[in-house]
Amino acid sequence: MHAAVWPEVLDALRKANVTNYSIFRRDSLLFSYMEYRGSDLVADMAGMASDPATKRWWEVVMPLQRTMRSSADEEWWARWKKCSTSSNRGVMGVFSQSARTRYGVAR
């Protein structure tokens, strides 16, 4: 599924100043990585969340995921502590656990 992200969703990511957004999968675990180039992450993420295409995309992919057991109940993503980086750019890594559903495994 994530191998064919809708072009409108990719456009919303670009408009939100997100570059190099990648999702990795190992067994049933997903690791998401993005680089942020803007100056107001909260506003840019709110703008992306209000995008109609992104909302439709999330309706499709969210049922295929579940939170990490170690996340607080209200947190969808578990943030990782950064141990090392080779640059001073804004980098965020997040981790989620995918779920097997009638639709299969999130890819």
C-alpha positions in Angstrom: 0.0 0.0 0.0 2.7 2.5 1.0 4.6 1.6 -2.2 1.9 3.5 -4.1 1.1 6.6 -2.0 -1.4 8.9 -3.7 0.2 11.9 -5.5 -2.0 14.3 -3.6 -0.7 13.0 -0.3 2.9 13.4 -1.5 2.0 16.9 -2.5 0.6 17.6 1.0 3.9 16.4 2.5 5.9 18.7 0.3 3.6 21.6 1.2 4.2 20.8 4.9 7.9 21.1 4.4 8.5 17.4 4.8 11.3 15.8 2.7 12.8 12.3 2.6 9.8 10.7 4.2 10.4 7.0 4.4 8.7 4.0 6.0 10.6 0.8 6.9 9.0 -2.5 7.8 10.4 -5.4 9.7 7.9 -8.2 10.4 4.9 -6.4 11.9 6.8 -3.2 12.9 6.9 0.0 11.0 9.6 2.7 11.4 8.8 6.1 9.9 11.5 8.7 9.2 11.1 12.2 7.9 13.2 15.4 7.4 11.4 18.7 8.2 12.6 21.8 6.4 10.1 24.4 7.7 10.0 26.7 10.7 6.7 25.8 12.3 6.2 22.1 12.6 3.0 22.3 14.5 1.3 24.6 11.9 2.7 22.5 9.0 1.4 19.2 10.5 -2.0 20.8 11.2 -2.2 22.0 7.6 -1.3 18.5 6.4 -3.9 17.0 8.7 -6.6 19.3 7.3 -5.8 18.3 3.7 -8.8 16.4 2.2 -6.6 13.8 0.3 -4.5 13.2 3.4 -7.7 12.6 5.5 -8.9 10.1 2.9 -5.5 8.3 2.9 -5.5 8.1 6.7 -9.0 6.5 6.6 -7.5 3.7 4.4 -4.2 3.2 6.3 -5.1 3.8 9.9 -7.2 0.6 10.4 -4.0 -1.3 9.3 -2.0 0.0 12.3 -2.1 0.0 16.1 0.0 1.9 18.6 3.0 0.5 20.3 2.3 -1.1 23.6 4.8 1.3 25.3 2.9 4.4 24.0 0.6 6.4 26.2 -3.0 5.6 25.3 -3.5 8.8 23.4 -0.3 8.7 21.4 -0.5 7.1 17.9 3.3 7.3 17.4 6.0 6.5 19.8 8.9 8.9 19.6 12.4 7.7 19.8 15.3 9.4 21.6 17.9 10.5 19.1 21.3 8.9 19.9 23.3 10.3 17.0 23.0 12.4 13.9 25.4 13.4 11.1 23.7 16.9 10.6 21.9 19.6 12.4 18.8 19.4 10.2 15.4 18.7 11.8 14.9 14.9 11.8 12.1 13.0 13.3 11.9 9.2 13.7 8.7 7.5 14.8 7.7 3.9 15.3 4.4 2.2 15.0 3.3 -1.4 15.1 1.2 -2.6 12.2 -1.8 -4.9 12.6 -2.9 -7.8 10.6 -6.5 -7.1 9.5 -8.9 -8.4 6.9 -7.0 -6.1 4.5 -3.7 -7.7 5.1 -0.5 -6.3 6.5 0.3 -2.6 6.1 3.2 -2.2 3.6 
